[in-house]
């Protein structure tokens, strides 16, 4: 994969061309998102943040291009793995095809690393905002598991990280 895959505007406050190119190459060469990040010496949280910020309006051009290129590279990698699996089946190598299918299922579950990051909603501290406009997956989960959501919604949203837990109120007369 070529390092000139992503045109990056230097000094725009997003991601450096070197890191962007390294991550794009690593996402194809490494067995997982975590491994790609580690190879490039950057935390998974940082890369997730950059990918999510790249999908938001007003994002620096480097992050927008980086998010698109990472999605393309990851999708292209998945496509290559699927094509290789089909070749193995056509060649009468079911064992090799199964091994590739296992890799594909582990690396790209129903929503793979990159796609789930780019498709994920921005986290918010506003519980009302999350409840007013929950994702389809969250709605399905609530309908399936909860009869009377009330406080359970809030607890579930806090536990899954969609909403930050509210700090307990200080008792009256407590200054410290």
C-alpha positions as CSV (number, residue, x, y, z in Angstrom):
1,X,0.0,0.0,0.0
2,X,1.4,3.4,-1.0
3,X,2.2,6.1,1.6
4,X,0.9,8.7,-0.9
5,X,-2.6,7.2,-0.5
6,X,-3.8,10.1,1.7
7,X,-3.2,13.8,0.8
8,X,-2.6,15.5,4.1
9,X,-2.5,19.2,4.7
10,X,0.4,19.7,7.0
11,X,-0.1,21.9,10.1
12,X,-3.9,21.8,10.1
13,X,-4.1,20.5,13.7
14,X,-5.2,17.0,12.7
15,X,-2.8,14.1,12.1
16,X,0.7,14.2,10.6
17,X,1.3,12.7,7.2
18,X,3.8,10.3,8.6
19,X,1.5,8.9,11.3
20,X,-1.4,8.8,8.9
21,X,0.5,6.8,6.3
22,X,2.0,4.5,9.0
23,X,-1.5,3.7,10.4
24,X,-3.0,3.1,7.0
25,X,-0.3,0.7,6.1
26,X,-0.4,-1.0,9.5
27,X,-4.2,-1.6,9.4
28,X,-3.6,-3.8,6.4
29,X,-0.5,-5.5,7.6
30,X,-1.4,-6.2,11.2
31,X,-3.9,-8.8,12.5
32,X,-5.9,-6.3,14.5
33,X,-6.6,-2.6,15.1
34,X,-4.8,-2.8,18.5
35,X,-1.7,-4.3,16.8
36,X,-1.7,-1.6,14.1
37,X,-1.9,1.1,16.8
38,X,0.9,-0.5,18.9
39,X,3.1,-0.9,15.8
40,X,2.8,2.9,15.2
41,X,3.4,3.8,18.8
42,X,0.0,5.4,19.4
43,X,-2.8,4.4,21.7
44,X,-6.0,2.8,20.4
45,X,-7.9,5.6,22.2
46,X,-6.0,8.3,20.3
47,X,-6.6,6.6,16.9
48,X,-10.3,6.1,17.7
49,X,-10.6,9.7,18.6
50,X,-8.9,10.8,15.4
51,X,-11.2,8.6,13.3
52,X,-14.3,9.9,15.0
53,X,-13.2,13.5,14.8
54,X,-12.5,13.0,11.1
55,X,-16.2,12.3,10.5
56,X,-17.4,15.4,12.3
57,X,-18.2,18.7,10.6
58,X,-15.4,21.2,10.9
59,X,-12.7,18.5,11.2
60,X,-9.3,19.4,9.9
61,X,-8.8,18.1,6.3
62,X,-6.0,15.7,7.5
63,X,-8.5,13.9,9.8
64,X,-11.2,13.8,7.2
65,X,-8.9,12.2,4.7
66,X,-7.4,9.9,7.3
67,X,-10.8,8.6,8.3
68,X,-11.8,8.0,4.7
69,X,-8.4,6.3,3.9
70,X,-8.5,4.1,7.0
71,X,-12.1,2.9,6.1
72,X,-11.0,2.2,2.5
73,X,-7.8,0.4,3.6
74,X,-9.7,-1.8,6.1
75,X,-12.5,-2.5,3.7
76,X,-10.0,-3.4,0.9
77,X,-8.2,-5.7,3.3
78,X,-11.4,-7.5,4.2
79,X,-12.3,-7.8,0.4
80,X,-8.9,-9.4,-0.2
81,X,-9.3,-11.9,2.6
82,X,-12.8,-12.8,1.2
83,X,-11.4,-13.2,-2.3
84,X,-8.6,-15.5,-1.0
85,X,-11.2,-17.5,0.9
86,X,-13.2,-18.0,-2.3
87,X,-10.0,-19.0,-4.2
88,X,-9.2,-21.6,-1.5
89,X,-12.8,-23.1,-1.8
90,X,-12.5,-23.1,-5.6
91,X,-9.2,-24.9,-5.4
92,X,-10.7,-27.6,-3.1
93,X,-8.9,-26.4,0.0
94,X,-11.8,-26.2,2.6
95,X,-9.4,-26.3,5.5
96,X,-7.6,-23.2,4.3
97,X,-10.9,-21.5,3.4
98,X,-12.2,-22.2,6.9
99,X,-9.1,-20.8,8.5
100,X,-9.5,-17.6,6.4
101,X,-13.2,-17.4,7.4
102,X,-12.3,-17.6,11.0
103,X,-9.8,-14.8,10.5
104,X,-12.4,-12.7,8.7
105,X,-15.0,-13.3,11.4
106,X,-12.6,-12.4,14.2
107,X,-11.1,-9.3,12.5
108,X,-14.3,-8.0,10.9
109,X,-17.3,-9.0,13.0
110,X,-20.7,-7.7,12.0
111,X,-19.3,-4.3,12.6
112,X,-15.5,-4.2,12.3
113,X,-13.1,-2.0,14.2
114,X,-12.8,0.9,11.7
115,X,-16.4,0.8,10.6
116,X,-17.8,0.7,14.1
117,X,-15.6,3.7,15.1
118,X,-16.6,5.7,12.0
119,X,-20.3,4.8,12.4
120,X,-20.4,5.4,16.2
121,X,-22.3,8.3,17.6
122,X,-20.3,10.9,19.6
123,X,-20.5,10.2,23.3
124,X,-22.4,12.8,25.3
125,X,-23.0,13.7,28.9
126,X,-26.6,14.6,28.1
127,X,-28.8,11.6,29.1
128,X,-31.8,13.3,27.5
129,X,-30.0,13.6,24.2
130,X,-29.2,9.8,24.1
131,X,-32.7,8.8,25.2
132,X,-34.3,11.3,22.8
133,X,-32.3,9.9,19.8
134,X,-31.0,6.5,20.7
135,X,-29.3,4.4,18.0
136,X,-31.3,1.6,16.3
137,X,-29.1,-1.0,18.1
138,X,-29.8,0.6,21.4
139,X,-33.5,0.7,20.8
140,X,-33.5,-3.0,19.9
141,X,-31.6,-3.8,23.1
142,X,-34.0,-1.8,25.2
143,X,-37.1,-3.3,23.6
144,X,-35.7,-6.8,24.0
145,X,-34.4,-6.6,27.6
146,X,-36.3,-3.9,29.4
147,X,-40.0,-3.8,30.2
148,X,-39.9,-0.6,32.2
149,X,-36.8,1.4,31.3
150,X,-36.8,4.3,33.8
151,X,-33.6,4.3,35.8
152,X,-32.4,1.1,34.1
153,X,-31.9,3.1,30.9
154,X,-29.6,5.5,32.7
155,X,-27.7,2.8,34.5
156,X,-27.2,0.9,31.2
157,X,-26.1,4.0,29.3
158,X,-23.6,4.9,32.1
159,X,-22.3,1.4,32.2
160,X,-21.7,1.2,28.5
161,X,-20.0,4.6,28.5
162,X,-22.6,6.4,26.4
163,X,-23.3,8.8,29.2
164,X,-21.0,9.8,32.0
165,X,-22.2,9.0,35.5
166,X,-23.4,12.0,37.4
167,X,-21.3,13.0,40.4
168,X,-23.3,12.5,43.6
169,X,-24.6,15.7,45.1
170,X,-22.8,17.0,48.2
171,X,-24.8,16.9,51.4
172,X,-26.0,20.3,52.6
173,X,-23.5,21.9,55.0
174,X,-20.6,19.9,53.6
175,X,-17.9,22.2,52.4
176,X,-15.3,19.7,51.5
